Amino acid sequence: MKFGPIDIDQAEGAILAHSANTPDGKIKKGRQLSREDITKLKRANVSSVIAAILDPSDVREDDAAAMIADTVAGDAVRVAEAFTGRANVFATNDGILRVDRDALIALNRIDEGLTVATLPPYERVTAGQMVATIKIIPFAISQETLDKALKQCQADHALISIAKFKSHGVGLLLTDLPGSKAALIDKRIKSISDRIEACGSHVLDQQVIPHERQAVATAANEMHAKGANPILIFGASAIVDREDVIPGGVVDAGGHVIHLGMPVDPGNLLLLAELEGRDVIGVPSCASSPKINGLDWVLERLLADITVTPDDVTAMAPGGLLMEIPTRPQPRAKAVASEQPDNASRYAANISAIVLASGRSTRMGEQNKLLEEFRGQPLVRHAVEAARNSLATSITVVTGHEEERVREALSDVNVNFTSNPNYADGLATSLATGIRSLPEDCDGAIILLGDMPLISAELVNQLIAAFAPHDGRSICVPFNHGRRGNPILWSSAFFLELGSLSGDQGARHLISKYAEDLVEVDVDTDAIFTDVDTPEALAALRANEQT
């Protein structure tokens, strides 16, 4: 790759390194300059640009990031479409993140232009949470570098995966001393139960027993007979020695102590033991509080069927000082990006789809174009299927003209319908109706037109991948041959204005108003321009399918 100043007359096809302002609008960095872009730059009296020209052996940043992400990703993770050299990896299930630490470090040492970052190994994660990001720093890396990276990733196990939480029936024993307060026992039961349920398991049985070695042994065996695994024993007094009441009772029951103590504070006085194939934890007294402690680090792994050994416990020392860490969050209620930008950027965006299907089709004559057949299905069905097979989390179809017929055409699809009684007043009224009908927790909405049947789920996903309000990409517009097309993805930050639109103007003026928040997403298809407004357009579309 060659990088540096390039004469404007030689810059067509080069990748622009820094955004440039022109009388015709901003040309953003990372764009491969077209002939039209060169004309705009010349009109702005730009004589040279800082840009990159790729060598034949270079692999573009998005392609490289995508290939590396696909190779490192294992069980229960999803790789998002790469954009601006970044491919993010998200958990698809609640569980524990597993990372091959040594392989990860070796991968990052291959080349400074290739970076792979993850959450800490064994972090508890929730579905939709970002767990890793692959970023290619320059606009491209060499094929040789990519080959080395892919070879490094091809081990007998995935570099990044999620150990999903399994449903366990947990036995809970609490010992009691004379004079102990019942409220303390209740507090401990709630604290432990909440932890267990947050990981998708349940308390199979619980008992309050005397703080005596024989009582612990008897109750532990009863829990074992009931099938409890793991068995948690919360002592009325802290465990200070292997011969103390709790470990002694486990041994008397036929079990053995694996490890006593851990380099995690709070949580130092945790006991790890085993009873005839069942895990046993002597719970530290700090677990009366919902704040994170050593119990969480051990219990969560066990509930994801990850074996915990003495070496695993002692390896918790780096980062084991938890005194200032707050309460462990429960399985996450979806964050709304506009309200929680710092947090929500670490989760897959919750994007809803709106399909506008309310128009009168006046240019089609007597026929409703949305119900005309194409590829064996009504025209409107194609837009809905593109949304349904994409990463959009919900679909809202706005109806109006011939509402009952449109709904019937989509009756077997899981969509939400909303009616626009003012559909005859123009497109903007349908867009506003759809916006006002969206779920409250969505981060953005992609607006699909019911008369654009060639839009694919892959294209929708490209726009979703580009969406990053915290990086100034709040409006995502597909771009090809120097032109913008549809569909367009809007951040929830614009919902108030979109919901107030009227007439037939659509949202075009908002695109101009918020140009700094817009990103043009290069796509290799004319589908973004192909709509069906006339019988001739429909006939041409069908004819193209036959050639």
C-alpha positions as CSV (number, residue, x, y, z in Angstrom):
1,M,0.0,0.0,0.0
2,K,1.2,3.5,-0.9
3,F,0.2,6.3,1.4
4,G,0.8,10.0,1.2
5,P,-0.1,13.1,-0.9
6,I,-1.5,12.4,-4.4
7,D,-2.1,14.8,-7.2
8,I,-5.8,15.3,-7.6
9,D,-5.6,14.3,-11.3
10,Q,-4.1,10.9,-10.2
11,A,-6.4,10.3,-7.2
12,E,-9.3,8.5,-8.8
13,G,-9.6,5.1,-7.1
14,A,-7.5,6.2,-4.1
15,I,-8.8,5.9,-0.6
16,L,-9.2,9.3,1.1
17,A,-7.3,9.5,4.4
18,H,-8.9,12.7,5.7
19,S,-12.4,14.2,5.2
20,A,-12.6,17.1,2.7
21,N,-15.2,19.9,2.6
22,T,-16.4,20.9,-0.9
23,P,-19.2,23.2,-2.0
24,D,-21.2,20.1,-2.8
25,G,-20.8,18.7,0.7
26,K,-18.2,16.8,2.7
27,I,-16.4,13.8,1.3
28,K,-15.6,11.6,4.3
29,K,-12.4,9.8,5.0
30,G,-12.1,6.2,4.0
31,R,-14.0,6.8,0.7
32,Q,-12.6,5.4,-2.5
33,L,-12.6,8.5,-4.7
34,S,-14.8,8.4,-7.8
35,R,-14.6,10.6,-10.9
36,E,-17.5,12.6,-9.4
37,D,-15.6,13.1,-6.2
38,I,-12.5,14.3,-8.1
39,T,-14.7,16.9,-9.9
40,K,-16.1,18.1,-6.5
41,L,-12.6,18.4,-5.1
42,K,-11.4,20.4,-8.1
43,R,-14.3,22.8,-7.7
44,A,-13.1,23.3,-4.1
45,N,-9.6,24.2,-5.5
46,V,-8.1,21.0,-4.0
47,S,-4.9,20.2,-5.9
48,S,-3.8,17.2,-3.9
49,V,-5.1,14.8,-1.2
50,I,-3.6,12.5,1.4
51,A,-4.8,9.1,0.3
52,A,-3.8,5.4,0.0
53,I,-3.4,3.4,-3.1
54,L,-3.6,-0.3,-2.6
55,D,-1.2,-2.8,-4.0
56,P,-2.5,-5.9,-5.8
57,S,-1.5,-8.1,-2.9
58,D,-3.3,-5.9,-0.3
59,V,-6.5,-7.0,1.4
60,R,-9.0,-4.2,2.1
61,E,-9.6,-3.5,5.7
62,D,-13.2,-4.7,5.8
63,D,-12.4,-7.9,4.1
64,A,-9.5,-8.6,6.4
65,A,-11.4,-7.8,9.5
66,A,-14.3,-10.0,8.5
67,M,-12.1,-13.0,7.7
68,I,-10.2,-12.8,10.9
69,A,-13.4,-12.3,12.9
70,D,-15.0,-15.4,11.3
71,T,-11.9,-17.5,12.1
72,V,-11.6,-16.5,15.8
73,A,-15.4,-16.8,16.5
74,G,-16.6,-20.0,18.2
75,D,-19.7,-21.2,19.9
76,A,-22.5,-18.8,20.8
77,V,-21.1,-15.7,19.2
78,R,-22.1,-13.7,16.1
79,V,-19.9,-11.6,13.9
80,A,-21.4,-8.3,12.6
81,E,-20.7,-7.0,9.2
82,A,-17.4,-5.3,9.0
83,F,-17.3,-1.5,8.5
84,T,-14.4,1.0,8.5
85,G,-12.1,-1.9,9.1
86,R,-13.9,-3.1,12.2
87,A,-15.8,-6.3,12.8
88,N,-17.5,-6.6,16.2
89,V,-18.3,-10.0,17.8
90,F,-21.4,-10.3,20.0
91,A,-22.7,-13.0,22.4
92,T,-25.8,-14.8,21.2
93,N,-26.5,-16.3,24.6
94,D,-26.0,-15.5,28.3
95,G,-22.9,-17.2,29.6
96,I,-19.2,-17.0,30.3
97,L,-16.7,-15.7,27.8
98,R,-13.8,-18.0,27.0
99,V,-10.7,-16.6,25.4
100,D,-7.5,-18.3,24.5
101,R,-5.3,-15.6,26.1
102,D,-1.9,-16.8,24.7
103,A,-3.3,-17.2,21.1
104,L,-4.9,-13.7,21.4
105,I,-1.6,-12.1,22.4
106,A,0.3,-13.9,19.6
107,L,-2.3,-12.8,17.1
108,N,-1.9,-9.2,18.1
109,R,1.9,-9.5,17.8
110,I,1.8,-10.5,14.1
111,D,1.5,-6.9,12.8
112,E,0.8,-3.5,14.3
113,G,-2.0,-2.9,11.8
114,L,-4.0,-5.9,13.1
115,T,-5.7,-5.7,16.5
116,V,-8.1,-8.0,18.3
117,A,-9.5,-7.0,21.6
118,T,-11.8,-8.9,24.0
119,L,-13.5,-8.5,27.3
120,P,-11.5,-10.2,30.1
121,P,-11.5,-14.0,30.0
122,Y,-14.3,-15.6,32.0
123,E,-16.3,-12.4,32.1
124,R,-20.1,-13.0,32.5
125,V,-21.9,-11.7,29.4
126,T,-25.4,-11.4,28.2
127,A,-26.9,-12.1,24.8
128,G,-26.3,-9.1,22.5
129,Q,-23.3,-7.9,24.4
130,M,-20.1,-7.1,22.5
131,V,-17.4,-9.5,23.6
132,A,-14.6,-8.7,21.0
133,T,-13.7,-6.3,18.3
134,I,-11.3,-6.8,15.4
135,K,-9.9,-3.6,13.9
136,I,-7.6,-3.2,11.0
137,I,-5.7,0.0,11.5
138,P,-4.6,1.0,8.0
139,F,-6.9,0.8,4.9
140,A,-5.5,-2.6,4.0
141,I,-3.1,-5.2,5.2
142,S,-0.9,-7.5,3.1
143,Q,-2.1,-10.9,2.1
144,E,1.0,-12.3,3.8
145,T,-0.1,-10.7,7.1
146,L,-3.6,-12.0,6.7
147,D,-2.4,-15.5,6.0
148,K,-0.2,-15.5,9.2
149,A,-3.2,-14.3,11.2
150,L,-5.6,-16.9,9.8
151,K,-3.0,-19.6,10.5
152,Q,-2.6,-18.4,14.1
153,C,-6.3,-18.7,14.6
154,Q,-6.7,-22.2,13.2
155,A,-6.2,-24.1,16.4
156,D,-8.2,-27.1,17.7
157,H,-10.5,-24.8,19.6
158,A,-11.9,-21.3,18.9
159,L,-10.1,-18.3,20.2
160,I,-13.3,-16.7,21.4
161,S,-16.5,-18.5,22.5
162,I,-19.2,-18.4,25.0
163,A,-19.9,-21.2,27.5
164,K,-23.6,-21.0,27.7
165,F,-25.3,-21.1,31.1
166,K,-27.0,-24.5,31.7
167,S,-30.1,-25.0,33.9
168,H,-28.9,-26.4,37.2
169,G,-30.8,-27.4,40.3
170,V,-28.8,-25.9,43.1
171,G,-28.8,-27.1,46.7
172,L,-28.6,-24.4,49.4
173,L,-27.6,-25.2,53.0
174,L,-27.4,-22.4,55.6
175,T,-26.1,-23.1,59.1
176,D,-27.5,-21.4,62.1
177,L,-26.1,-20.6,65.5
178,P,-28.1,-19.9,68.7
179,G,-29.1,-16.3,68.7
180,S,-28.8,-15.8,65.0
181,K,-31.3,-13.4,63.5
182,A,-33.9,-14.8,61.1
183,A,-33.6,-11.7,59.0
184,L,-29.9,-12.5,58.2
185,I,-30.9,-16.0,57.0
186,D,-33.6,-14.5,54.8
187,K,-31.1,-12.0,53.4
188,R,-28.6,-14.7,52.6
189,I,-31.2,-16.9,50.9
190,K,-32.3,-14.0,48.7
191,S,-28.8,-13.0,47.8
192,I,-27.8,-16.5,46.7
193,S,-31.1,-17.2,45.0
194,D,-30.9,-14.0,42.9
195,R,-27.4,-15.0,41.8
196,I,-28.5,-18.5,40.8
197,E,-31.6,-17.3,38.9
198,A,-29.7,-14.6,37.1
199,C,-27.6,-17.4,35.5
200,G,-30.7,-19.4,34.4
201,S,-30.6,-22.0,37.2
202,H,-32.8,-22.5,40.2
203,V,-32.7,-23.5,43.9
204,L,-33.7,-27.2,44.0
205,D,-34.0,-27.3,47.7
206,Q,-32.8,-25.2,50.7
207,Q,-32.4,-26.1,54.4
208,V,-31.4,-24.2,57.5
209,I,-29.4,-26.5,59.8
210,P,-27.4,-26.3,63.0
211,H,-23.8,-25.0,62.6
212,E,-22.4,-28.5,63.4
213,R,-20.2,-30.8,61.5
214,Q,-22.5,-33.8,61.6
215,A,-25.5,-31.7,60.5
216,V,-23.6,-30.4,57.5
217,A,-22.6,-34.0,56.5
218,T,-26.1,-35.3,56.8
219,A,-27.7,-32.4,54.9
220,A,-25.0,-32.5,52.2
221,N,-25.7,-36.1,51.5
222,E,-29.5,-35.4,51.4
223,M,-28.8,-32.7,48.8
224,H,-26.7,-35.1,46.8
225,A,-29.4,-37.7,46.8
226,K,-31.9,-35.1,45.5
227,G,-29.6,-34.5,42.5
228,A,-28.5,-31.0,43.6
229,N,-25.4,-29.7,41.7
230,P,-23.7,-27.6,42.8
231,I,-24.3,-27.6,46.6
232,L,-23.8,-24.3,48.3
233,I,-23.1,-24.2,52.1
234,F,-23.5,-20.8,53.7
235,G,-22.0,-21.0,57.2
236,A,-23.1,-18.9,60.1
237,S,-19.4,-18.5,60.8
238,A,-16.6,-17.9,58.4
239,I,-14.4,-20.9,57.3
240,V,-10.9,-20.4,58.7
241,D,-9.3,-23.9,58.4
242,R,-9.7,-27.2,56.5
243,E,-10.8,-28.8,59.8
244,D,-13.5,-26.2,60.4
245,V,-17.2,-27.1,60.5
246,I,-18.1,-26.7,56.8
247,P,-15.1,-28.5,55.2
248,G,-15.1,-31.1,58.0
249,G,-18.8,-31.8,57.3
250,V,-18.1,-32.2,53.6
251,V,-15.3,-34.7,54.3
252,D,-17.5,-36.6,56.8
253,A,-20.2,-36.9,54.1
254,G,-17.6,-38.7,51.9
255,G,-16.3,-35.6,50.0
256,H,-13.0,-33.9,49.9
257,V,-11.6,-30.4,49.9
258,I,-10.2,-29.1,46.6
259,H,-9.1,-25.7,47.7
260,L,-9.6,-23.3,50.6
261,G,-9.2,-19.6,50.1
262,M,-8.9,-17.5,47.0
263,P,-6.9,-14.4,46.0
264,V,-10.1,-12.4,45.5
265,D,-11.3,-9.8,47.9
266,P,-14.1,-9.8,48.9
267,G,-14.4,-13.5,48.8
268,N,-11.1,-14.7,50.3
269,L,-12.7,-17.4,52.5
270,L,-14.3,-19.4,49.8
271,L,-14.2,-23.2,50.0
272,L,-14.1,-25.4,46.8
273,A,-14.9,-29.0,47.4
274,E,-16.4,-32.1,45.8
275,L,-18.9,-34.7,47.0
276,E,-19.2,-37.9,44.8
277,G,-19.1,-36.0,41.5
278,R,-21.0,-32.9,42.7
279,D,-19.4,-29.5,43.2
280,V,-19.6,-28.0,46.7
281,I,-18.9,-24.4,47.5
282,G,-18.4,-23.1,51.0
283,V,-19.9,-19.6,50.6
284,P,-17.9,-16.6,52.0
285,S,-19.9,-14.3,54.3
286,C,-19.5,-11.4,51.9
287,A,-22.0,-13.1,49.6
288,S,-24.8,-11.8,51.9
289,S,-24.4,-8.6,49.7
290,P,-25.3,-8.5,46.0
291,K,-22.0,-6.9,45.3
292,I,-19.5,-8.9,43.2
293,N,-17.2,-11.1,45.1
294,G,-15.2,-14.3,44.7
295,L,-18.3,-16.5,44.9
296,D,-19.6,-15.0,41.6
297,W,-16.4,-15.8,39.8
298,V,-16.6,-19.5,40.8
299,L,-20.4,-20.0,40.8
300,E,-20.9,-18.5,37.4
301,R,-18.3,-20.8,35.8
302,L,-19.8,-23.9,37.4
303,L,-23.3,-22.9,36.2
304,A,-21.8,-22.7,32.6
305,D,-20.3,-26.2,33.1
306,I,-16.8,-24.9,33.3
307,T,-14.6,-27.0,35.7
308,V,-12.8,-24.9,38.4
309,T,-9.5,-26.2,39.6
310,P,-7.0,-24.9,42.2
311,D,-5.0,-23.4,39.4
312,D,-8.0,-21.6,38.1
313,V,-8.7,-20.2,41.6
314,T,-5.1,-18.9,42.0
315,A,-5.1,-17.5,38.5
316,M,-7.9,-15.1,39.6
317,A,-5.3,-13.0,41.5
318,P,-4.7,-10.4,38.8
319,G,-7.8,-8.2,39.0
320,G,-8.9,-10.0,42.2
321,L,-9.2,-6.8,44.2
322,L,-12.9,-6.1,43.8
323,M,-13.6,-3.8,46.8
324,E,-14.9,-1.0,44.6
325,I,-16.8,-2.9,42.0
326,P,-20.6,-2.4,42.3
327,T,-23.5,-4.8,42.2
328,R,-23.4,-7.5,39.5
329,P,-26.0,-6.5,36.9
330,Q,-28.9,-8.8,36.2
331,P,-29.5,-10.1,32.7
332,R,-29.6,-6.8,30.9
333,A,-32.7,-4.9,29.9
334,K,-31.9,-3.6,26.5
335,A,-30.2,-0.2,26.6
336,V,-31.4,2.6,24.4
337,A,-28.5,4.2,22.7
338,S,-29.8,7.8,22.9
339,E,-30.2,7.5,26.7
340,Q,-27.2,5.4,27.6
341,P,-24.6,6.0,24.9
342,D,-21.5,4.8,26.8
343,N,-23.1,1.5,27.8
344,A,-25.3,0.9,24.7
345,S,-22.3,1.1,22.3
346,R,-21.1,-2.2,23.9
347,Y,-24.3,-4.0,22.8
348,A,-25.6,-4.9,19.5
349,A,-27.8,-2.1,18.3
350,N,-31.6,-2.8,18.7
351,I,-32.8,-1.8,15.2
352,S,-36.4,-2.0,14.2
353,A,-37.6,-2.1,10.6
354,I,-40.5,0.0,9.2
355,V,-42.0,-1.1,5.9
356,L,-44.1,1.6,4.3
357,A,-47.0,-0.1,2.5
358,S,-49.8,2.5,2.5
359,G,-49.5,4.3,-0.8
360,R,-52.3,4.6,-3.4
361,S,-50.1,3.5,-6.4
362,T,-51.7,6.2,-8.5
363,R,-49.1,5.7,-11.3
364,M,-50.0,2.0,-11.6
365,G,-53.5,2.7,-12.7
366,E,-56.2,0.5,-11.1
367,Q,-53.8,-2.0,-9.6
368,N,-52.2,-1.8,-6.2
369,K,-48.5,-2.2,-7.0
370,L,-47.7,-3.7,-3.6
371,L,-50.0,-6.7,-4.3
372,E,-48.6,-7.3,-7.9
373,E,-46.7,-10.6,-8.1
374,F,-43.0,-10.7,-8.5
375,R,-40.9,-13.9,-8.0
376,G,-44.1,-15.6,-7.0
377,Q,-45.0,-13.3,-4.1
378,P,-46.7,-9.9,-3.7
379,L,-44.2,-7.0,-4.2
380,V,-44.6,-5.9,-0.6
381,R,-43.6,-9.3,0.7
382,H,-40.1,-8.9,-0.6
383,A,-39.3,-5.9,1.6
384,V,-40.8,-7.6,4.6
385,E,-38.7,-10.7,4.0
386,A,-35.6,-8.6,3.7
387,A,-36.3,-7.2,7.2
388,R,-37.4,-10.6,8.6
389,N,-34.1,-12.3,7.5
390,S,-31.9,-9.4,8.7
391,L,-30.7,-8.4,12.2
392,A,-33.7,-6.1,12.7
393,T,-35.4,-7.0,16.0
394,S,-38.9,-6.0,15.1
395,I,-40.9,-5.2,11.9
396,T,-43.7,-2.6,11.7
397,V,-45.7,-2.4,8.5
398,V,-47.6,0.8,7.9
399,T,-50.8,0.3,6.0
400,G,-53.4,2.6,4.4
401,H,-54.7,2.1,0.9
402,E,-56.4,-1.3,0.6
403,E,-55.3,-2.0,4.1
404,E,-57.2,-5.3,4.4
405,R,-55.6,-6.7,1.3
406,V,-52.1,-5.7,2.2
407,R,-52.5,-7.3,5.7
408,E,-53.9,-10.5,4.2
409,A,-50.8,-10.7,1.9
410,L,-48.7,-10.7,5.1
411,S,-51.0,-12.6,7.4
412,D,-48.5,-15.5,7.9
413,V,-45.6,-13.2,8.8
414,N,-44.8,-12.1,12.4
415,V,-45.0,-8.3,11.9
416,N,-46.7,-5.5,13.7
417,F,-49.3,-3.5,11.7
418,T,-50.1,0.1,12.2
419,S,-52.7,2.0,10.2
420,N,-52.2,5.5,8.7
421,P,-55.7,7.0,8.1
422,N,-54.0,10.0,6.5
423,Y,-52.0,8.0,3.9
424,A,-53.5,10.1,1.1
425,D,-51.7,13.1,2.5
426,G,-48.3,11.8,1.5
427,L,-45.3,9.5,2.3
428,A,-44.2,11.6,5.3
429,T,-47.5,10.8,7.2
430,S,-46.8,7.1,6.9
431,L,-43.2,7.5,8.0
432,A,-44.3,9.5,11.0
433,T,-47.0,6.9,11.8
434,G,-44.4,4.1,11.7
435,I,-42.0,6.0,13.9
436,R,-44.7,6.6,16.5
437,S,-45.5,2.9,16.6
438,L,-42.0,1.6,17.3
439,P,-41.0,-0.2,20.5
440,E,-39.7,2.3,23.2
441,D,-36.4,0.4,23.6
442,C,-35.1,0.5,20.0
443,D,-31.9,2.4,19.1
444,G,-32.9,3.1,15.6
445,A,-35.1,2.3,12.7
446,I,-34.4,1.3,9.1
447,I,-37.1,2.5,6.7
448,L,-37.9,0.2,3.8
449,L,-40.2,1.0,0.9
450,G,-42.8,-1.6,0.0
451,D,-42.2,-1.1,-3.7
452,M,-38.4,-1.9,-3.6
453,P,-38.4,-5.7,-4.0
454,L,-34.7,-6.2,-4.7
455,I,-33.5,-5.0,-1.3
456,S,-31.8,-7.9,0.5
457,A,-31.3,-8.9,4.1
458,E,-27.6,-8.6,3.5
459,L,-27.9,-5.0,2.5
460,V,-30.0,-4.2,5.5
461,N,-27.3,-5.8,7.7
462,Q,-24.6,-3.7,6.0
463,L,-26.5,-0.6,7.2
464,I,-27.0,-1.9,10.7
465,A,-23.2,-2.7,10.8
466,A,-22.4,0.9,9.9
467,F,-24.7,2.3,12.6
468,A,-22.6,3.8,15.4
469,P,-24.1,7.1,16.8
470,H,-21.2,7.4,19.3
471,D,-18.8,7.6,16.2
472,G,-21.0,10.1,14.4
473,R,-22.8,7.5,12.2
474,S,-26.4,8.1,13.2
475,I,-27.9,8.1,9.7
476,C,-26.8,5.3,7.4
477,V,-27.5,5.7,3.7
478,P,-26.6,3.2,0.9
479,F,-24.4,4.6,-1.8
480,N,-23.5,3.4,-5.3
481,H,-22.3,5.1,-8.5
482,G,-22.1,8.5,-6.8
483,R,-25.8,8.4,-5.7
484,R,-27.7,7.8,-2.5
485,G,-30.5,5.3,-2.4
486,N,-32.9,3.5,0.0
487,P,-33.4,2.1,2.6
488,I,-32.1,4.6,5.2
489,L,-31.4,3.8,8.9
490,W,-32.1,6.5,11.4
491,S,-31.0,6.8,15.0
492,S,-33.7,7.1,17.7
493,A,-32.3,10.6,18.3
494,F,-34.2,11.7,15.3
495,F,-37.5,10.0,16.1
496,L,-39.1,13.2,17.4
497,E,-38.6,15.0,14.2
498,L,-39.4,12.0,12.0
499,G,-42.6,11.5,14.0
500,S,-43.7,15.1,13.2
501,L,-43.3,14.9,9.4
502,S,-46.2,15.8,7.1
503,G,-46.9,15.9,3.4
504,D,-45.0,14.1,0.8
505,Q,-41.5,15.5,1.4
506,G,-40.2,12.5,3.4
507,A,-37.2,13.0,5.5
508,R,-34.9,14.5,2.8
509,H,-34.5,17.8,4.5
510,L,-33.4,16.1,7.7
511,I,-30.6,14.4,5.8
512,S,-29.3,17.8,4.7
513,K,-29.8,19.3,8.2
514,Y,-27.8,16.5,9.9
515,A,-25.2,15.9,7.2
516,E,-22.5,15.6,9.9
517,D,-24.3,12.6,11.4
518,L,-24.6,10.8,8.1
519,V,-22.5,8.0,6.7
520,E,-22.7,6.8,3.1
521,V,-22.4,3.0,3.0
522,D,-20.9,1.8,-0.3
523,V,-22.9,-1.1,-1.7
524,D,-22.4,-3.0,-4.9
525,T,-26.0,-3.1,-6.1
526,D,-28.5,-1.0,-8.0
527,A,-31.3,-2.5,-5.8
528,I,-31.1,0.7,-3.8
529,F,-32.5,2.7,-6.7
530,T,-35.0,0.1,-8.1
531,D,-38.6,0.8,-7.2
532,V,-41.8,-0.1,-9.0
533,D,-44.1,2.9,-9.7
534,T,-45.5,2.1,-13.1
535,P,-46.7,-1.0,-15.1
536,E,-43.7,-0.4,-17.4
537,A,-41.3,-0.6,-14.4
538,L,-42.9,-3.8,-13.2
539,A,-42.7,-5.3,-16.7
540,A,-39.1,-4.4,-17.0
541,L,-38.3,-5.9,-13.6
542,R,-40.0,-9.2,-14.6
543,A,-38.2,-9.2,-17.9
544,N,-34.8,-8.8,-16.3
545,E,-35.5,-11.8,-14.2
546,Q,-36.0,-13.9,-17.3
547,T,-32.7,-12.9,-19.0
